[in-house]
Amino acid sequence: MSAIRANAFTKTRACPSTEDISSRRLPRGKSDQMVRHIAGCEFCAAERSFLSAYSPTTEEHEAAEMPANLRRLAEALLRGKLKDYYEGSKYSGILSYHNRVSHLN
């Protein structure tokens, strides 16, 4: 895991995995090698700093239910049927406006 100086701020093949960087239980030899790498790698140093400040939580969170109108809009977008979503809804004025100005682009 030698430090490789790259022009871009990015993880390289020489960089340790995120799991290794965040682990507190690495074998001594691997730990020493990683410490040397992080000392010379700006990306890994930033990643270690971020991971130590925002360590993963073990709390379980329940996702909120998506509002019905947002779900219908998302489904229309995914099906490519946005026009169907707007027609017959309280947003039909948006469709009319879009049709009037779409030729201006």
Secondary structure, DSSP 8 states (H G I E B T S, - for coil): ------SSS---TTS--HHHHH-S---HHHHHHHHHHHHH-HHHHHHHHHHHHS-------------HHHHHHHHHHHHT-HHHHHTTSTTHHHHHHHHHHGGG-
